């Protein structure tokens, strides 16, 4: 498997989990980056922004880009996705439900 692709898909899943944990307020890109460092040690703010933008395009997150620091929260669809009430689609490394 392509390691860069696996890295992106894992980041997307963990960003969604971070946004889910930050409900209902949401959180900043800096806090998301801090949460990801344990999983992806070389993660950058640009990585976080790229994957947040991807999740927003898929309807799983909402982003406020009108500040110097982006702020994001899970959409209703993103919440359902993390709670395994909707099917997983390609591009996100969501583990199988136990």
Secondary structure as GFF3:
##gff-version 3
##sequence-region A 1 98
A	DSSP	alpha_helix	3	21	.	.	.	ID=ss1
A	DSSP	beta_strand	27	28	.	.	.	ID=ss2
A	DSSP	alpha_helix	29	36	.	.	.	ID=ss3
A	DSSP	alpha_helix	45	57	.	.	.	ID=ss4
A	DSSP	beta_strand	61	64	.	.	.	ID=ss5
A	DSSP	beta_strand	71	74	.	.	.	ID=ss6
A	DSSP	alpha_helix	76	82	.	.	.	ID=ss7
###
